[in-house]
Amino acid sequence: MTVAVDELSGTEQAVLLVLMSEARPVPNPELERLGPKLDRASRERLNRLNLVDTASGRPLVHELTDEGWAVCRSMFGAEVPARASGQGRALYTVLRALGRYFDSADLRPADVFLPQDPAPADTVEARIRDSYGRLAHRPGGWVTLTRLREDLPDVERDALDVALVRMYQIAGVSLIPEENQKTLTPADRDAAIRIGNQHKHLIAIEP
């Protein structure tokens, strides 16, 4: 099914452009930081039109399909919507310029919009410490790995796990299991990291 740009709302178009620019699966909290909030109705519509794949879980993770990439490419030559704001008109002006360049260079969006390289481990550790500082109620307080992962949705799980294991060896960093296992949610269990023979659910970093 071919979808015309003017069949989509401004929010839906913007979400597609953000996903194209990132060129990777984007968790819902990060998507909201990068562009407009994707509400349930628009998400289900983009899924139904096969423009976006959404993986279930906490958080939801969205990725552009091949059809979604094609619709984004069609935006490069689209007319400015009649009710577009000043920012919207500027966006479409930029998209038309991109369209001229893509045509002259015989390029596809996937040739230009590429995912970022994974962050090095030391950078991930710095991100973890920064996130912990925002989430902890006090220095040295416990923070769940669920909240930590949700606060760093752009860090790949493997890179985050490697950094956590390395930090576990550092004085002042503690990773422990939740004492009351009955309080763990499915998200908590999924966010846990296994070190030795234990699943760790909580992190504390002393100042």
C-alpha positions as CSV (number, residue, x, y, z in Angstrom):
1,M,0.0,0.0,0.0
2,T,1.4,3.4,-1.0
3,V,1.0,6.1,1.5
4,A,0.9,9.8,0.5
5,V,2.6,12.3,2.7
6,D,-0.6,14.4,3.0
7,E,-2.4,11.4,4.5
8,L,-0.2,11.8,7.6
9,S,-0.5,14.3,10.4
10,G,2.4,16.7,11.0
11,T,3.3,14.7,14.1
12,E,3.4,11.5,12.2
13,Q,5.6,13.0,9.5
14,A,8.0,14.4,12.1
15,V,8.2,11.0,13.8
16,L,9.2,9.4,10.5
17,L,11.8,12.0,9.9
18,V,13.3,11.5,13.4
19,L,13.5,7.7,12.9
20,M,15.1,8.3,9.4
21,S,17.7,10.6,10.9
22,E,18.6,8.2,13.7
23,A,18.6,5.2,11.3
24,R,18.2,2.7,14.2
25,P,15.6,1.5,16.7
26,V,14.7,4.4,19.0
27,P,13.1,3.8,22.5
28,N,10.0,5.8,23.2
29,P,11.5,8.2,25.8
30,E,14.3,9.1,23.5
31,L,11.9,9.6,20.6
32,E,10.0,12.1,22.7
33,R,13.3,14.0,23.4
34,L,14.3,14.1,19.7
35,G,10.9,15.1,18.3
36,P,7.2,15.2,19.1
37,K,5.5,12.8,21.4
38,L,4.1,9.8,19.6
39,D,0.7,9.1,21.1
40,R,-1.0,5.7,21.0
41,A,-3.4,6.6,18.1
42,S,-0.6,7.8,15.8
43,R,1.7,4.9,16.8
44,E,-1.0,2.4,15.9
45,R,-1.7,4.2,12.7
46,L,1.9,4.2,11.6
47,N,2.1,0.5,12.6
48,R,-1.0,-0.3,10.6
49,L,0.3,1.5,7.5
50,N,3.5,-0.5,7.9
51,L,5.6,2.6,8.1
52,V,7.0,1.9,11.6
53,D,7.7,-1.3,13.5
54,T,7.2,-1.1,17.2
55,A,8.7,-3.7,19.5
56,S,6.6,-4.3,22.6
57,G,8.2,-4.0,26.1
58,R,9.2,-1.2,28.5
59,P,9.9,1.1,26.9
60,L,8.4,0.6,23.4
61,V,11.0,0.8,20.7
62,H,10.3,2.1,17.2
63,E,12.1,1.6,13.9
64,L,11.4,2.8,10.4
65,T,10.3,0.1,7.8
66,D,11.3,0.1,4.2
67,E,7.9,1.7,3.4
68,G,8.7,4.3,6.0
69,W,12.0,5.1,4.4
70,A,10.2,5.5,1.1
71,V,7.7,7.9,2.5
72,C,10.5,10.0,4.0
73,R,12.1,10.2,0.6
74,S,8.9,11.4,-0.9
75,M,8.8,14.2,1.6
76,F,11.9,15.7,0.0
77,G,9.9,17.0,-2.9
78,A,6.5,17.5,-1.2
79,E,4.6,20.7,-1.3
80,V,4.4,22.8,1.9
81,P,1.2,21.9,3.7
82,A,-1.3,24.8,3.6
83,R,-1.5,25.1,7.4
84,A,2.2,24.7,8.1
85,S,3.7,26.9,10.7
86,G,6.8,29.0,10.0
87,Q,9.0,26.3,11.3
88,G,7.1,23.7,9.2
89,R,7.6,25.8,6.0
90,A,11.3,26.1,6.8
91,L,11.6,22.3,7.3
92,Y,10.0,21.7,3.9
93,T,12.3,24.2,2.3
94,V,15.3,22.3,3.7
95,L,13.7,19.0,2.6
96,R,13.3,20.3,-1.0
97,A,17.0,21.3,-1.0
98,L,17.9,17.8,0.2
99,G,15.8,16.3,-2.6
100,R,17.7,18.3,-5.2
101,Y,21.0,17.0,-3.8
102,F,19.8,13.4,-3.5
103,D,18.6,13.5,-7.1
104,S,21.8,15.0,-8.5
105,A,24.0,12.6,-6.6
106,D,21.7,9.6,-7.1
107,L,21.5,8.9,-3.4
108,R,19.0,7.2,-1.2
109,P,18.3,8.4,2.4
110,A,19.9,5.2,3.8
111,D,23.2,6.2,2.1
112,V,23.3,9.4,4.1
113,F,21.4,8.9,7.4
114,L,23.5,6.4,9.3
115,P,23.4,5.2,13.0
116,Q,25.9,6.6,15.3
117,D,28.9,4.4,16.3
118,P,28.4,2.8,19.7
119,A,29.9,4.9,22.5
120,P,33.3,3.7,23.9
121,A,33.2,2.0,27.3
122,D,34.7,4.9,29.2
123,T,32.1,7.2,27.7
124,V,29.3,4.8,28.8
125,E,30.7,4.8,32.3
126,A,30.6,8.6,32.4
127,R,27.0,8.5,31.1
128,I,26.1,6.0,33.9
129,R,27.6,8.2,36.6
130,D,25.8,11.2,35.2
131,S,22.5,9.3,35.0
132,Y,23.0,8.0,38.6
133,G,23.6,11.5,39.8
134,R,20.2,12.6,38.4
135,L,18.2,9.6,39.6
136,A,19.6,9.0,43.1
137,H,17.8,10.8,45.9
138,R,21.1,11.2,47.7
139,P,24.8,10.3,47.0
140,G,25.2,6.6,47.6
141,G,21.5,5.9,47.4
142,W,20.1,2.9,45.6
143,V,18.8,3.3,42.0
144,T,17.2,0.4,40.1
145,L,18.8,-0.7,36.9
146,T,15.3,-0.4,35.3
147,R,15.4,3.4,35.9
148,L,19.0,3.6,34.8
149,R,18.4,1.8,31.5
150,E,15.3,3.9,30.9
151,D,17.3,7.1,31.4
152,L,19.9,5.9,28.9
153,P,17.8,4.5,26.1
154,D,20.4,5.3,23.4
155,V,23.1,3.2,25.0
156,E,23.1,-0.3,23.6
157,R,22.4,-2.9,26.2
158,D,25.7,-4.8,25.6
159,A,27.7,-1.6,26.0
160,L,25.9,-0.7,29.2
161,D,26.3,-4.2,30.6
162,V,30.1,-4.2,29.8
163,A,30.4,-0.9,31.6
164,L,28.4,-2.0,34.6
165,V,30.5,-5.2,35.0
166,R,33.7,-3.1,34.8
167,M,32.4,-0.5,37.3
168,Y,31.5,-3.4,39.7
169,Q,35.2,-3.8,40.2
170,I,35.7,-0.2,41.2
171,A,35.7,0.9,44.8
172,G,32.6,2.9,45.7
173,V,30.4,1.2,43.1
174,S,27.9,-1.4,44.4
175,L,25.6,-3.6,42.5
176,I,23.2,-5.9,44.5
177,P,20.2,-8.1,44.0
178,E,16.8,-6.8,45.2
179,E,16.3,-8.3,48.7
180,N,12.6,-8.7,48.4
181,Q,12.3,-10.6,45.1
182,K,8.5,-10.5,45.3
183,T,8.6,-6.7,44.5
184,L,10.4,-7.2,41.2
185,T,8.4,-6.4,38.1
186,P,9.0,-8.1,34.7
187,A,10.8,-4.9,33.7
188,D,13.1,-5.1,36.8
189,R,14.0,-8.7,36.0
190,D,14.7,-7.9,32.3
191,A,16.9,-4.9,33.4
192,A,19.0,-7.0,35.8
193,I,22.6,-7.9,35.0
194,R,24.1,-11.2,36.0
195,I,27.4,-11.0,37.7
196,G,28.8,-14.3,39.1
197,N,25.8,-16.4,40.1
198,Q,23.5,-13.5,41.0
199,H,21.2,-11.1,39.1
200,K,21.8,-7.5,40.2
201,H,18.9,-5.1,40.3
202,L,20.3,-2.1,42.1
203,I,23.3,0.2,41.8
204,A,24.8,2.7,44.3
205,I,27.8,5.0,43.6
206,E,29.5,6.6,46.5
207,P,30.7,10.2,46.0
